[in-house]
Amino acid sequence: CGPASSAGRPGGDITVRALRTQPTLPRDGPTSHNRGSQPHIVFILVDDQGFRDVGYHGSEIKTPAIDRLAAQGVKLENYYVQPLCSPSRSQLMTGRYQIHTGLQHSIIRATQPNCLPLENVTLPQKLKQAGYSTHMVGKWHLGFYKRGCLPTQRGFDTFFGSLLGSGDYYSHYKCGGTGMCGYDLYEGEQAAWDQDRGMYSTVMLTRKAISILANHDPQQQPLFLYLAYQAVHSPLQVPARYLERYKGIPNLSRRKYAAMVSCLDEAVHNLTMALKRYGYYDNTVIVYSSDNGGQPFAGGSNWPLRGSKATYWEGGIRAVGFVHSPLLVNKGTKCRSLVHITDWFPTLVTLGEGTLEEDLNLDGYDVWEAISEGHPSPPKNGSWKAGYGLWNTAVQAALRVGHWKLLTGVPGYSDWVPPQTFSTQRLTNRYHNERIRWDRGKSLWLFNIIADPYERVDLSQRYPHIVKKMLLRLAHYNKTAVPVRYPAKDLRSNPQFNGGVWGPWYKDEKDRQDEKHINNHLTELSSKKRWKNKLKNRKLKRS
């Protein structure tokens, strides 16, 4: 593509630890590789791509461009994200766990007066301070109820894309409920009506990204491009020519999904060619990541991992990810160190020669040397004694420490779902032998993820001392959590009140004062114009 379920339960308290208990690097910046200048940074975030849904993980879906970049770079095989869109995106932008930003409950919905808290410094803001030109293309999904929440107010010089979590790939319309439908394509802070040609989203976003590359001088200023594709999130829509490649897949959802992934792969190829054509490639770091696991009921596959998007099983939080760059020391390798999506903030800011102040209170760590050179992860300061009492296992949580992974609460849909290639039968009738039904009321599991990556053998009864230590650690982390931000629906968000467009609707006192000042100024200008016209008319009458 290019130029050539709702989740979470209202009232719940979802708390997730980012699955690592040791930093991978001090924050002194890269020392072993002198790049000579700040690298260009291209971060590609895809939506709902399953762990299996890439060629190098054994998928039937063909992804030659992605496979080639990963093979020539470093594959992240212990890479974790959050189980849903907004939490993962918030952690990327801030380097902080969602329990520290109040976004631990669920996604940010279109009708909520909510957004990424304004007091949090963002990744593009830090890179901009370091001299970068910052651009975002694609899906925001971090709130827009007032102007200060928009991407161009959070550090991006330019923005082209959608504010919501999903929408039609061609019309760019989204319905957030009965009578709550609106247009969702933006250029900067205005609806991009004049740029809309009914083009397929993946093609349109890629063309915009390439246009940014073509109009920027890579020799004069470093560039940060955040390309957040809508693909491969539902609705399952794709140009017909890509469907032709997967006639052999009888399951229609899987066939459409596979075609969407192939279109995405072509987009990645075209973007890479543009980086080379316009002189960026030799000094560029490309990061590729999914925001969460795939959704089997919408064509995705996380096989052989357990669970799906919106769950804390490995299939929901262990993501496809890799780094590709000529600047890597050890190319063509796999990184098995624990890497979390919060780590990109300090890693990329350090690569960009920016500063990381202590008051940022980051949860992520600079992992560049762990990725580029395979350095081991030094142990984190602290001890098991840091916990404060036992843990309420009714709370949905996940924690990984070394080989161990602990789950509490109800982690979500827990089946193993094989690739949906050979049958059109309902999933509920097909894989009953793959299901494990836990005892009623069970709310705690312990797995050795290294020996049992598919989470089949619960060891919580066998190792109660490990369980206790990890529960104490969970309690300690939860003490640092801030209150959940999950406001009620605001009817003023209806696009019908905003010219048919999803966009900011809330005005605080400062916004009202600014608006009043502007209106007064316009009224004054209008009055002066009317007075001049009256004088002109009087002179004409006298004449």
ROLOLUM-260481 format. One record per residue (C-alpha): residue in one letter; x, y, z; residue number from 1. Coordinates in steps of 0.001 Angstrom, whole numbers. Each point is the difference from the previous one (the first is absolute). Example, Ala and Ser with C-alpha at 12.3 -4.5 7.8 and 13.67 -1.06 7.14 Angstrom:
<rs>
[r 'A', [12300, -4500, 7800], 1];
[r 'S', [1370, 3440, -660], 2];
</rs>
This chain:
<rs>
[r 'C', [0, 0, 0], 1];
[r 'G', [1426, 3366, -906], 2];
[r 'P', [883, 2156, -2968], 3];
[r 'A', [1330, -2734, -2433], 4];
[r 'S', [-18005, -7667, 27668], 5];
[r 'S', [-405, 1770, 2395], 6];
[r 'A', [1950, -1137, 3063], 7];
[r 'G', [301, 840, 3649], 8];
[r 'R', [-2943, 37, 2387], 9];
[r 'P', [-1488, 3227, 1316], 10];
[r 'G', [770, 201, 3663], 11];
[r 'G', [2991, -2307, -239], 12];
[r 'D', [3489, 788, 1238], 13];
[r 'I', [2393, -1301, -2611], 14];
[r 'T', [3599, 198, 1110], 15];
[r 'V', [2853, -1278, -2131], 16];
[r 'R', [3664, -82, 833], 17];
[r 'A', [2085, 269, -3139], 18];
[r 'L', [1429, -3496, 347], 19];
[r 'R', [3600, 841, 767], 20];
[r 'T', [1756, 423, 3307], 21];
[r 'Q', [3433, 955, -1199], 22];
[r 'P', [1248, 2939, -2041], 23];
[r 'T', [2138, -792, -2982], 24];
[r 'L', [2242, 3047, -73], 25];
[r 'P', [1019, 3079, 1913], 26];
[r 'R', [-1284, 3176, -1659], 27];
[r 'D', [3386, 1366, -1026], 28];
[r 'G', [-680, -351, -3722], 29];
[r 'P', [1660, -2261, -2551], 30];
[r 'T', [3738, -271, 495], 31];
[r 'S', [1177, -2791, -2273], 32];
[r 'H', [-1074, 1383, -3358], 33];
[r 'N', [778, 3520, -1150], 34];
[r 'R', [-2711, 848, -2508], 35];
[r 'G', [1483, 3380, -823], 36];
[r 'S', [-3414, 1699, 52], 37];
[r 'Q', [-3456, -419, 1417], 38];
[r 'P', [-1736, -2860, -1806], 39];
[r 'H', [-3322, 354, -1732], 40];
[r 'I', [-2625, -2032, 1849], 41];
[r 'V', [-2935, -1754, -1667], 42];
[r 'F', [-2415, -1756, 2363], 43];
[r 'I', [-2551, -2242, -1727], 44];
[r 'L', [-2858, -1023, 2284], 45];
[r 'V', [-2511, -2459, -1438], 46];
[r 'D', [-3393, -763, 1469], 47];
[r 'D', [-1128, -3441, 1231], 48];
[r 'Q', [2627, -2029, -1872], 49];
[r 'G', [126, -3459, 1550], 50];
[r 'F', [3207, -1635, 1204], 51];
[r 'R', [-159, -2612, -2762], 52];
[r 'D', [-1079, 2416, -2736], 53];
[r 'V', [3421, 641, -1464], 54];
[r 'G', [1961, -2268, -2323], 55];
[r 'Y', [2966, -500, 2310], 56];
[r 'H', [-2307, -1423, 2687], 57];
[r 'G', [-1198, -2740, -2352], 58];
[r 'S', [-3175, 1623, -1311], 59];
[r 'E', [-1663, -923, -3269], 60];
[r 'I', [-258, 3765, -559], 61];
[r 'K', [2790, 1246, -2272], 62];
[r 'T', [1950, 2956, 1415], 63];
[r 'P', [3268, 88, -2002], 64];
[r 'A', [816, 3670, 689], 65];
[r 'I', [-558, -259, 3751], 66];
[r 'D', [1871, -3329, 108], 67];
[r 'R', [2970, 1514, -1829], 68];
[r 'L', [238, 3026, 2300], 69];
[r 'A', [-269, -2215, 3077], 70];
[r 'A', [2565, -2507, -1308], 71];
[r 'Q', [2501, 2786, -668], 72];
[r 'G', [-710, 1653, 3339], 73];
[r 'V', [-740, -1284, 3494], 74];
[r 'K', [-3174, -1973, 738], 75];
[r 'L', [-1485, 684, 3430], 76];
[r 'E', [-1191, -3403, 1235], 77];
[r 'N', [-783, 1005, 3578], 78];
[r 'Y', [-1823, 3203, -851], 79];
[r 'Y', [-3049, 1079, 2011], 80];
[r 'V', [-2724, 2573, -479], 81];
[r 'Q', [-3398, 586, 1612], 82];
[r 'P', [-3097, -2013, -985], 83];
[r 'L', [-1856, 3011, -1458], 84];
[r 'C', [606, 3004, -2257], 85];
[r 'S', [-42, 3102, 2217], 86];
[r 'P', [2074, -1452, 2872], 87];
[r 'S', [2757, -1130, -2390], 88];
[r 'R', [33, 3316, -1851], 89];
[r 'S', [77, 1977, 3231], 90];
[r 'Q', [2994, -2015, 1205], 91];
[r 'L', [1844, 570, -3275], 92];
[r 'M', [-626, 3740, 175], 93];
[r 'T', [929, 450, 3680], 94];
[r 'G', [2316, -2870, 987], 95];
[r 'R', [-2312, -577, 2980], 96];
[r 'Y', [-2276, -2882, 965], 97];
[r 'Q', [-3710, 671, -293], 98];
[r 'I', [-384, -358, 3768], 99];
[r 'H', [2043, 3204, 208], 100];
[r 'T', [-2091, 1963, -2511], 101];
[r 'G', [-3481, -1132, 1065], 102];
[r 'L', [-654, -1859, -3272], 103];
[r 'Q', [-10, -3488, 1516], 104];
[r 'H', [-3714, -595, -447], 105];
[r 'S', [-550, -404, -3746], 106];
[r 'I', [226, 1937, -3246], 107];
[r 'I', [-872, 3689, -323], 108];
[r 'R', [-3429, 98, -1610], 109];
[r 'A', [-1096, 2613, -2511], 110];
[r 'T', [-2733, 1411, 2232], 111];
[r 'Q', [2090, 320, 3160], 112];
[r 'P', [1463, 3300, 1218], 113];
[r 'N', [3352, -1706, 457], 114];
[r 'C', [3481, -26, -1510], 115];
[r 'L', [3640, -723, 761], 116];
[r 'P', [548, 2175, 3107], 117];
[r 'L', [1405, 3348, -1057], 118];
[r 'E', [2563, 70, 2807], 119];
[r 'N', [1873, -2915, -1612], 120];
[r 'V', [2946, 903, -2239], 121];
[r 'T', [-185, -1892, -3288], 122];
[r 'L', [2599, -1681, -2204], 123];
[r 'P', [-397, 2518, -2871], 124];
[r 'Q', [332, 2892, 2452], 125];
[r 'K', [3345, -1345, 1233], 126];
[r 'L', [1246, -647, -3523], 127];
[r 'K', [-1136, 3451, -1078], 128];
[r 'Q', [2040, 1473, 2848], 129];
[r 'A', [2971, -1950, -1387], 130];
[r 'G', [-428, 1692, -3403], 131];
[r 'Y', [-2179, -2508, -1835], 132];
[r 'S', [-2698, 739, -2533], 133];
[r 'T', [-2941, -2079, 1305], 134];
[r 'H', [-2818, -1414, -2117], 135];
[r 'M', [-2888, -2348, 678], 136];
[r 'V', [-1972, -1870, -2636], 137];
[r 'G', [-2825, -2361, 947], 138];
[r 'K', [-2039, -989, 3040], 139];
[r 'W', [230, 2122, 3166], 140];
[r 'H', [-2536, -1573, 2432], 141];
[r 'L', [1236, 1959, 2994], 142];
[r 'G', [-2977, 2330, 359], 143];
[r 'F', [-1132, 3220, -1658], 144];
[r 'Y', [-2770, 1472, 2132], 145];
[r 'K', [1796, 3343, 131], 146];
[r 'R', [2570, 1650, -2223], 147];
[r 'G', [2892, -525, 2416], 148];
[r 'C', [-353, -3775, -448], 149];
[r 'L', [665, 23, -3760], 150];
[r 'P', [3283, -1370, -1421], 151];
[r 'T', [1179, 3432, -1148], 152];
[r 'Q', [-389, 1206, 3598], 153];
[r 'R', [1966, -2982, 1356], 154];
[r 'G', [3274, 452, -1862], 155];
[r 'F', [-648, -774, -3669], 156];
[r 'D', [742, 2703, -2579], 157];
[r 'T', [-2507, -1573, -2380], 158];
[r 'F', [-2803, -2548, 244], 159];
[r 'F', [-1977, -1817, -2669], 160];
[r 'G', [-2303, -2823, 991], 161];
[r 'S', [-2850, -1039, 2276], 162];
[r 'L', [-751, 892, 3598], 163];
[r 'L', [-2158, -3028, 835], 164];
[r 'G', [802, -3674, 480], 165];
[r 'S', [-1551, -1344, -3208], 166];
[r 'G', [-2132, 926, -2973], 167];
[r 'D', [-797, -718, -3627], 168];
[r 'Y', [3192, -446, -2055], 169];
[r 'Y', [-1461, 1873, -2994], 170];
[r 'S', [-2557, 2546, 1237], 171];
[r 'H', [1838, 739, 3283], 172];
[r 'Y', [-3299, 123, 1882], 173];
[r 'K', [-527, -1484, 3446], 174];
[r 'C', [-3127, -590, 2061], 175];
[r 'G', [352, 167, 3767], 176];
[r 'G', [-3603, -993, 664], 177];
[r 'T', [-3503, 604, -1290], 178];
[r 'G', [-142, 3422, -1619], 179];
[r 'M', [3668, 598, 842], 180];
[r 'C', [1709, -315, -3382], 181];
[r 'G', [2594, 2351, -1412], 182];
[r 'Y', [2986, 611, -2227], 183];
[r 'D', [3469, -821, 1360], 184];
[r 'L', [2847, 1132, -2235], 185];
[r 'Y', [2147, 2937, 1088], 186];
[r 'E', [2751, 2185, -1377], 187];
[r 'G', [1486, 1821, 2969], 188];
[r 'E', [-2953, 1170, 2072], 189];
[r 'Q', [-2589, 164, -2789], 190];
[r 'A', [-2089, -2599, -1829], 191];
[r 'A', [1831, -1011, -3187], 192];
[r 'W', [-3009, 145, -2330], 193];
[r 'D', [2072, 1380, -2871], 194];
[r 'Q', [2546, -2850, 207], 195];
[r 'D', [-2550, -2794, 103], 196];
[r 'R', [-249, -1901, -3285], 197];
[r 'G', [-1649, -3082, 1458], 198];
[r 'M', [3401, -1688, -8], 199];
[r 'Y', [688, -3185, 1965], 200];
[r 'S', [1494, 969, 3354], 201];
[r 'T', [3267, -1959, -242], 202];
[r 'V', [749, 1456, -3445], 203];
[r 'M', [-952, 3523, 1048], 204];
[r 'L', [2116, 5, 3166], 205];
[r 'T', [3022, -1422, -1811], 206];
[r 'R', [-212, 2665, -2700], 207];
[r 'K', [-170, 2703, 2630], 208];
[r 'A', [3029, -1418, 1832], 209];
[r 'I', [1994, -142, -3236], 210];
[r 'S', [-1031, 3566, -795], 211];
[r 'I', [1438, 1116, 3350], 212];
[r 'L', [3282, -1748, -808], 213];
[r 'A', [111, 1590, -3451], 214];
[r 'N', [-505, 3517, 1356], 215];
[r 'H', [2537, -143, 2836], 216];
[r 'D', [3781, 374, -332], 217];
[r 'P', [1599, -2921, 1900], 218];
[r 'Q', [3369, 1759, 7], 219];
[r 'Q', [-1273, 3104, 1769], 220];
[r 'Q', [-2150, -1322, 2845], 221];
[r 'P', [-706, -3405, 1591], 222];
[r 'L', [-3522, -1283, -551], 223];
[r 'F', [-2355, -1967, 2240], 224];
[r 'L', [-2844, -1659, -1902], 225];
[r 'Y', [-2663, -1824, 1996], 226];
[r 'L', [-2008, -2068, -2478], 227];
[r 'A', [-2938, -1595, 1823], 228];
[r 'Y', [-1957, -2100, -2470], 229];
[r 'Q', [-3704, -700, 369], 230];
[r 'A', [694, -3471, -1417], 231];
[r 'V', [-708, -2724, 875], 232];
[r 'H', [-2757, 1014, 2425], 233];
[r 'S', [-3590, -772, -925], 234];
[r 'P', [-2072, 687, -2083], 235];
[r 'L', [1536, -2550, -2342], 236];
[r 'Q', [284, 2012, -3212], 237];
[r 'V', [2603, -337, -2737], 238];
[r 'P', [383, 630, -3759], 239];
[r 'A', [-1101, -3030, -2011], 240];
[r 'R', [3388, -574, -1626], 241];
[r 'Y', [1468, -1084, 3333], 242];
[r 'L', [-2779, -2514, 632], 243];
[r 'E', [995, -1854, -3158], 244];
[r 'R', [3188, -1162, 1699], 245];
[r 'Y', [-1912, -1934, 2663], 246];
[r 'K', [-2692, -1881, -1902], 247];
[r 'G', [1101, -3150, 1812], 248];
[r 'I', [-1157, 1290, 3402], 249];
[r 'P', [-3689, -946, 339], 250];
[r 'N', [-571, 1973, 3220], 251];
[r 'L', [-1095, 3388, -1357], 252];
[r 'S', [1149, 2005, 3025], 253];
[r 'R', [3439, -1594, -98], 254];
[r 'R', [211, 519, -3777], 255];
[r 'K', [-813, 3722, 272], 256];
[r 'Y', [2337, 395, 2934], 257];
[r 'A', [2845, -1720, -1884], 258];
[r 'A', [-575, 2302, -2972], 259];
[r 'M', [132, 3047, 2307], 260];
[r 'V', [3332, -1183, 1428], 261];
[r 'S', [1393, -434, -3533], 262];
[r 'C', [-1087, 3533, -875], 263];
[r 'L', [1725, 1217, 3176], 264];
[r 'D', [3156, -1898, -966], 265];
[r 'E', [18, 1705, -3380], 266];
[r 'A', [-367, 3348, 1756], 267];
[r 'V', [3040, -744, 2177], 268];
[r 'H', [1959, -870, -3144], 269];
[r 'N', [-943, 3282, -1693], 270];
[r 'L', [882, 1999, 3097], 271];
[r 'T', [3405, -1697, 219], 272];
[r 'M', [688, 752, -3668], 273];
[r 'A', [-894, 3647, 627], 274];
[r 'L', [2439, 167, 2927], 275];
[r 'K', [2744, -1165, -2360], 276];
[r 'R', [-1122, 2168, -2929], 277];
[r 'Y', [-32, 3239, 2008], 278];
[r 'G', [3264, -574, 1871], 279];
[r 'Y', [-1197, -1006, 3484], 280];
[r 'Y', [663, -3708, 181], 281];
[r 'D', [3689, -147, 965], 282];
[r 'N', [-642, 2072, 3110], 283];
[r 'T', [-3450, -1271, 971], 284];
[r 'V', [-1321, -2210, 2787], 285];
[r 'I', [-3244, -1795, -918], 286];
[r 'V', [-2085, -1499, 2807], 287];
[r 'Y', [-2918, -2296, -874], 288];
[r 'S', [-2585, -939, 2623], 289];
[r 'S', [-3554, -1213, 412], 290];
[r 'D', [-2071, 1766, 2666], 291];
[r 'N', [-1478, -3231, 1417], 292];
[r 'G', [-728, -3598, -931], 293];
[r 'G', [-2293, -1093, -2812], 294];
[r 'Q', [-3744, -597, 245], 295];
[r 'P', [-797, -3548, -1258], 296];
[r 'F', [-3660, 846, -552], 297];
[r 'A', [1089, 2764, -2381], 298];
[r 'G', [2452, -2157, -1959], 299];
[r 'G', [3126, 336, 2143], 300];
[r 'S', [2161, -2788, 1385], 301];
[r 'N', [2317, -151, 3016], 302];
[r 'W', [710, -3727, -318], 303];
[r 'P', [1631, -1707, 1802], 304];
[r 'L', [-403, 2612, 2737], 305];
[r 'R', [-3032, -86, 2221], 306];
[r 'G', [-2798, 2567, 4], 307];
[r 'S', [-737, 3042, -2142], 308];
[r 'K', [-160, 3769, -73], 309];
[r 'A', [-1489, 1482, 3183], 310];
[r 'T', [1407, -2823, 2173], 311];
[r 'Y', [3101, -323, 2161], 312];
[r 'W', [911, -3396, -1425], 313];
[r 'E', [3097, 56, -2196], 314];
[r 'G', [-2160, 245, -3132], 315];
[r 'G', [-1315, 3362, 1170], 316];
[r 'I', [3208, 1694, 1122], 317];
[r 'R', [2946, -1653, -1762], 318];
[r 'A', [419, 1868, -3266], 319];
[r 'V', [1692, -133, -3363], 320];
[r 'G', [2922, 2406, 123], 321];
[r 'F', [3432, 646, -1518], 322];
[r 'V', [2592, 2716, -559], 323];
[r 'H', [1636, 572, -3374], 324];
[r 'S', [2888, 2402, -516], 325];
[r 'P', [3440, 222, -1596], 326];
[r 'L', [1031, 1394, 3406], 327];
[r 'L', [-549, -3337, 1768], 328];
[r 'V', [3195, -1770, 1048], 329];
[r 'N', [-1305, -3585, -31], 330];
[r 'K', [-2309, -286, -2998], 331];
[r 'G', [-1927, -3132, -882], 332];
[r 'T', [-505, -1045, 3621], 333];
[r 'K', [-2759, -614, 2513], 334];
[r 'C', [-289, 1945, 3238], 335];
[r 'R', [-1377, -2169, 2782], 336];
[r 'S', [368, 2622, 2721], 337];
[r 'L', [-3273, 1266, 1395], 338];
[r 'V', [-1034, 3133, -1891], 339];
[r 'H', [-3151, 1996, 731], 340];
[r 'I', [-1731, 2710, -1999], 341];
[r 'T', [849, 2556, 2722], 342];
[r 'D', [3685, -533, -813], 343];
[r 'W', [-248, 1808, -3340], 344];
[r 'F', [-339, 3408, 1654], 345];
[r 'P', [3397, 13, 1786], 346];
[r 'T', [1655, -2059, -2736], 347];
[r 'L', [-980, 2330, -2846], 348];
[r 'V', [530, 3219, 1955], 349];
[r 'T', [3500, -1180, 910], 350];
[r 'L', [726, -1013, -3600], 351];
[r 'G', [-1186, 3442, -1051], 352];
[r 'E', [2431, 1626, 2453], 353];
[r 'G', [-2840, 1389, 2093], 354];
[r 'T', [-141, 327, 3763], 355];
[r 'L', [-1832, -2154, 2554], 356];
[r 'E', [-740, 1948, 3155], 357];
[r 'E', [-636, -1846, 3249], 358];
[r 'D', [-3427, 1584, 457], 359];
[r 'L', [-1286, -1803, -3091], 360];
[r 'N', [-451, -3024, 2293], 361];
[r 'L', [461, -2415, -2874], 362];
[r 'D', [-846, -3682, 313], 363];
[r 'G', [1878, -979, -3168], 364];
[r 'Y', [3749, -439, -497], 365];
[r 'D', [2485, 670, -2771], 366];
[r 'V', [308, -3358, -1756], 367];
[r 'W', [2145, 994, -2981], 368];
[r 'E', [3101, -1957, 998], 369];
[r 'A', [-2081, -3019, 962], 370];
[r 'I', [-1554, 65, -3490], 371];
[r 'S', [2978, 1138, -2064], 372];
[r 'E', [2788, -1933, 1720], 373];
[r 'G', [-1742, -2718, 1982], 374];
[r 'H', [1249, 1296, 3351], 375];
[r 'P', [-1483, -1737, 3046], 376];
[r 'S', [-2485, 1808, 2188], 377];
[r 'P', [1466, 1094, 3338], 378];
[r 'P', [-2171, -727, 3055], 379];
[r 'K', [-2320, 2686, 1270], 380];
[r 'N', [598, 1649, 3334], 381];
[r 'G', [-2473, -1087, 2665], 382];
[r 'S', [-1226, -3192, 1642], 383];
[r 'W', [-3029, -2163, 571], 384];
[r 'K', [-447, 1709, 3348], 385];
[r 'A', [-1294, 3131, -1724], 386];
[r 'G', [-3575, -1352, -51], 387];
[r 'Y', [-2698, 1323, 2324], 388];
[r 'G', [-2280, -2834, 1026], 389];
[r 'L', [-1771, -2669, -2032], 390];
[r 'W', [-1883, 469, -3255], 391];
[r 'N', [-3743, -136, -729], 392];
[r 'T', [-178, -2615, -2755], 393];
[r 'A', [-3349, 1354, -1178], 394];
[r 'V', [2061, 2746, -1666], 395];
[r 'Q', [997, -706, -3595], 396];
[r 'A', [3788, 168, -187], 397];
[r 'A', [3076, -1489, -1623], 398];
[r 'L', [3619, -63, 1136], 399];
[r 'R', [3110, -1556, -1495], 400];
[r 'V', [3174, -514, 2020], 401];
[r 'G', [2808, -1902, -1711], 402];
[r 'H', [-1447, -3356, -1092], 403];
[r 'W', [-3194, 461, 1977], 404];
[r 'K', [-3310, 1509, -1033], 405];
[r 'L', [-2839, 562, 2475], 406];
[r 'L', [-3628, 691, -916], 407];
[r 'T', [-2822, 1018, 2330], 408];
[r 'G', [-3658, 810, -492], 409];
[r 'V', [-1701, -1079, -3237], 410];
[r 'P', [2681, 390, -2699], 411];
[r 'G', [-2508, -254, -2871], 412];
[r 'Y', [-752, -2444, -2823], 413];
[r 'S', [2434, -2836, 649], 414];
[r 'D', [-185, -2532, -2839], 415];
[r 'W', [2773, -873, -2418], 416];
[r 'V', [-1322, 766, -3483], 417];
[r 'P', [1793, -1734, -2895], 418];
[r 'P', [211, 1836, -3344], 419];
[r 'Q', [-3436, 243, -1598], 420];
[r 'T', [1069, -1216, -3405], 421];
[r 'F', [-1694, -3307, -740], 422];
[r 'S', [-3588, 345, 1091], 423];
[r 'T', [-2931, 2413, 38], 424];
[r 'Q', [-1507, -1577, 3126], 425];
[r 'R', [-644, 2163, 3029], 426];
[r 'L', [3007, 87, 2292], 427];
[r 'T', [-2160, -1014, 2942], 428];
[r 'N', [-668, -3335, -1697], 429];
[r 'R', [3490, -719, -1243], 430];
[r 'Y', [2636, 135, 2667], 431];
[r 'H', [-1726, -1366, 3082], 432];
[r 'N', [2899, -2373, 635], 433];
[r 'E', [2312, 3014, 380], 434];
[r 'R', [-1959, 1467, 2876], 435];
[r 'I', [808, -205, 3664], 436];
[r 'R', [-2807, 723, 2419], 437];
[r 'W', [1301, 1195, 3332], 438];
[r 'D', [-1733, -651, 3300], 439];
[r 'R', [-2790, 2447, 707], 440];
[r 'G', [1297, 3004, 1914], 441];
[r 'K', [3648, -440, -1013], 442];
[r 'S', [1757, 3377, -81], 443];
[r 'L', [3737, -700, 128], 444];
[r 'W', [2487, -1708, -2341], 445];
[r 'L', [3784, -416, -84], 446];
[r 'F', [1928, -1037, -3123], 447];
[r 'N', [3633, -574, -871], 448];
[r 'I', [-147, 1903, -3303], 449];
[r 'I', [3414, -1142, -1186], 450];
[r 'A', [-789, -3712, 425], 451];
[r 'D', [-3717, 427, -729], 452];
[r 'P', [-483, 2956, -2408], 453];
[r 'Y', [-3531, -1155, -847], 454];
[r 'E', [-1240, 203, 3611], 455];
[r 'R', [-1296, -3557, 304], 456];
[r 'V', [1349, -1039, 3409], 457];
[r 'D', [-1112, 2021, 3032], 458];
[r 'L', [2691, -216, 2712], 459];
[r 'S', [-1629, 2176, 2657], 460];
[r 'Q', [-660, -2946, 2350], 461];
[r 'R', [3485, -1431, -473], 462];
[r 'Y', [1896, 3228, 726], 463];
[r 'P', [-1997, 1950, 2599], 464];
[r 'H', [3111, 1872, 1172], 465];
[r 'I', [500, 1412, -3525], 466];
[r 'V', [-3677, 964, -117], 467];
[r 'K', [249, 1794, 3312], 468];
[r 'K', [3063, 1967, -1016], 469];
[r 'M', [-1621, 1061, -3269], 470];
[r 'L', [-3233, 985, 1727], 471];
[r 'L', [2003, 2229, 2308], 472];
[r 'R', [1693, 1563, -2998], 473];
[r 'L', [-3383, 624, -1653], 474];
[r 'A', [-1253, 1696, 3140], 475];
[r 'H', [3073, 2207, 12], 476];
[r 'Y', [-575, 1104, -3588], 477];
[r 'N', [-3674, 615, 655], 478];
[r 'K', [911, 2421, 2780], 479];
[r 'T', [1445, 2252, -2712], 480];
[r 'A', [-3144, -57, -2152], 481];
[r 'V', [-1956, 3197, -583], 482];
[r 'P', [-3834, 63, -127], 483];
[r 'V', [-1664, -1352, -3124], 484];
[r 'R', [-975, 2550, -2650], 485];
[r 'Y', [-3223, -1339, -1526], 486];
[r 'P', [-2630, 2767, -155], 487];
[r 'A', [-3607, -500, -1031], 488];
[r 'K', [-1260, 609, -3519], 489];
[r 'D', [-403, 3678, -936], 490];
[r 'L', [-2887, 633, -2417], 491];
[r 'R', [1711, 3162, -1230], 492];
[r 'S', [2461, -2279, -1801], 493];
[r 'N', [-2638, -832, -2662], 494];
[r 'P', [1433, 907, -3439], 495];
[r 'Q', [-3409, 1477, -888], 496];
[r 'F', [922, 2945, 2254], 497];
[r 'N', [3370, 409, -1731], 498];
[r 'G', [-794, 157, -3709], 499];
[r 'G', [-146, -3789, -351], 500];
[r 'V', [3595, -443, 1164], 501];
[r 'W', [1447, -1772, 3020], 502];
[r 'G', [2069, 2661, 1729], 503];
[r 'P', [585, 2083, 3141], 504];
[r 'W', [-3205, 1085, 1712], 505];
[r 'Y', [1022, 918, 3534], 506];
[r 'K', [1039, 3507, 950], 507];
[r 'D', [1619, 826, 3334], 508];
[r 'E', [203, 3537, 1379], 509];
[r 'K', [3147, 854, -1957], 510];
[r 'D', [-1592, -1239, -3240], 511];
[r 'R', [-3093, 2101, 711], 512];
[r 'Q', [2084, 3099, 683], 513];
[r 'D', [1996, -537, -3201], 514];
[r 'E', [-3191, -542, -1978], 515];
[r 'K', [-1570, 3115, 1544], 516];
[r 'H', [3075, 2042, -870], 517];
[r 'I', [-54, -1252, -3595], 518];
[r 'N', [-3739, 644, -353], 519];
[r 'N', [380, 3513, 1431], 520];
[r 'H', [2830, 677, -2411], 521];
[r 'L', [-2046, -1273, -2957], 522];
[r 'T', [-3001, 2065, 1129], 523];
[r 'E', [2196, 3082, 253], 524];
[r 'L', [1392, -564, -3485], 525];
[r 'S', [-3484, -579, -1343], 526];
[r 'S', [-1265, 3218, 1627], 527];
[r 'K', [2882, 1989, -1478], 528];
[r 'K', [-707, -1466, -3417], 529];
[r 'R', [-3709, 882, 245], 530];
[r 'W', [878, 3553, 1139], 531];
[r 'K', [2383, 449, -2929], 532];
[r 'N', [-2684, -1247, -2403], 533];
[r 'K', [-2508, 2478, 1457], 534];
[r 'L', [2447, 2893, -432], 535];
[r 'K', [702, -1141, -3550], 536];
[r 'N', [-3710, -145, -823], 537];
[r 'R', [-570, 3501, 1463], 538];
[r 'K', [2787, 1430, -2122], 539];
[r 'L', [-1479, -1656, -3095], 540];
[r 'K', [-3436, 1490, 775], 541];
[r 'R', [1488, 3462, 447], 542];
[r 'S', [1784, -363, -3294], 543];
</rs>
